Amino acid sequence: MSEEKWRLMTLAEQLGNIGSEILRAMNREKIGDLAGRANALERALDLIGLTMDDRKNSGHLKEITRLQELTADNYANVNYYDVGLNDLQKYLLPFALLARK
C-alpha cells in the first residue's frame, strides 16, 4: 500500500490493518511457518512506521510507539515485556471493528 493511501485512512483503520498482520503472524506461527511469521511482523512494523509518520496521529505517538516496541519484542522473540501476539491482537481488534462502522 502506498504511503498516500495509508494517510487517507483513519487511525482506527490503520490500527485495524496492523492487527490483520498480527493475526497473520499468529496463524503462521500455529502452523510452524516461522518465516511467514517474521514476514507478517515485519509488515506490521512497516505499517506502524507509516502510522507514526502520519501527522494526524501526532497526539497518539506515545501509544503507537509502545505498539511498535511490543511488536518488535515479538519479532525478535525476546519476550522482555511478556506481551504476546495474542495480547496485541486483543488490543487491535476493537480498532478493526470500529473501522468497519
PLY file of the C-alpha trace (Angstrom):
ply
format ascii 1.0
element vertex 101
property float x
property float y
property float z
element edge 100
property int vertex1
property int vertex2
end_header
0.00 0.00 0.00
1.28 3.44 -0.84
2.03 5.98 1.85
-0.56 8.32 0.33
-3.34 5.73 0.59
-2.27 4.88 4.14
-2.60 8.51 5.17
-6.16 8.65 3.84
-7.17 6.01 6.40
-8.39 6.88 9.87
-6.25 5.85 12.83
-8.75 3.07 13.58
-8.39 1.75 10.02
-4.62 1.89 10.25
-4.55 0.03 13.57
-7.06 -2.49 12.25
-4.78 -3.23 9.31
-1.82 -3.62 11.65
-3.96 -6.05 13.63
-4.52 -8.06 10.43
-0.77 -8.50 10.10
-0.52 -9.57 13.74
-3.27 -12.13 13.12
-1.42 -13.34 10.02
1.72 -13.78 12.15
-0.27 -15.75 14.74
-1.69 -18.04 12.04
1.75 -18.61 10.53
3.15 -19.42 13.97
0.40 -22.00 14.58
1.42 -23.98 11.51
5.13 -23.68 12.25
5.89 -21.24 9.43
8.42 -19.09 11.25
9.50 -17.28 8.07
5.87 -16.35 7.38
5.51 -15.18 10.98
8.59 -12.98 10.62
7.34 -11.56 7.30
3.97 -10.64 8.80
5.62 -8.98 11.79
7.97 -7.06 9.50
4.95 -5.84 7.56
3.24 -4.85 10.82
6.34 -2.89 11.85
6.40 -1.16 8.45
2.74 -0.18 8.86
3.37 1.04 12.39
6.15 3.22 10.99
3.76 4.71 8.43
1.24 5.31 11.21
3.86 7.10 13.29
4.80 9.29 10.30
1.17 10.28 9.67
0.83 13.80 11.07
-2.81 13.35 12.06
-1.70 10.73 14.59
0.78 13.00 16.37
-1.37 13.08 19.51
-1.12 9.30 19.80
2.62 8.83 19.25
3.28 7.50 22.75
0.73 4.72 22.29
1.84 3.93 18.72
5.48 3.86 19.81
4.62 1.39 22.56
2.84 -0.78 19.97
5.98 -0.67 17.85
8.12 -1.65 20.83
5.89 -4.60 21.74
5.69 -5.79 18.13
9.47 -5.57 17.76
9.85 -7.54 21.00
7.73 -10.32 19.48
9.60 -10.13 16.19
12.92 -10.61 17.98
11.46 -13.35 20.24
12.89 -11.55 23.27
9.70 -11.59 25.38
11.05 -8.79 27.56
7.58 -7.32 28.09
5.72 -10.64 28.42
3.17 -9.43 25.85
2.46 -11.98 23.16
0.87 -11.77 19.74
-2.47 -12.80 21.22
-2.33 -9.80 23.57
-1.54 -7.46 20.69
-4.40 -8.90 18.66
-6.82 -8.39 21.55
-5.72 -4.75 21.73
-6.01 -4.13 17.98
-9.27 -6.00 17.24
-11.58 -3.24 18.54
-9.94 -0.79 16.13
-10.72 -3.09 13.20
-14.33 -3.34 14.37
-14.56 0.44 14.79
-13.18 0.97 11.30
-15.94 -1.22 9.83
-18.69 1.05 11.19
0 1
1 2
2 3
3 4
4 5
5 6
6 7
7 8
8 9
9 10
10 11
11 12
12 13
13 14
14 15
15 16
16 17
17 18
18 19
19 20
20 21
21 22
22 23
23 24
24 25
25 26
26 27
27 28
28 29
29 30
30 31
31 32
32 33
33 34
34 35
35 36
36 37
37 38
38 39
39 40
40 41
41 42
42 43
43 44
44 45
45 46
46 47
47 48
48 49
49 50
50 51
51 52
52 53
53 54
54 55
55 56
56 57
57 58
58 59
59 60
60 61
61 62
62 63
63 64
64 65
65 66
66 67
67 68
68 69
69 70
70 71
71 72
72 73
73 74
74 75
75 76
76 77
77 78
78 79
79 80
80 81
81 82
82 83
83 84
84 85
85 86
86 87
87 88
88 89
89 90
90 91
91 92
92 93
93 94
94 95
95 96
96 97
97 98
98 99
99 100
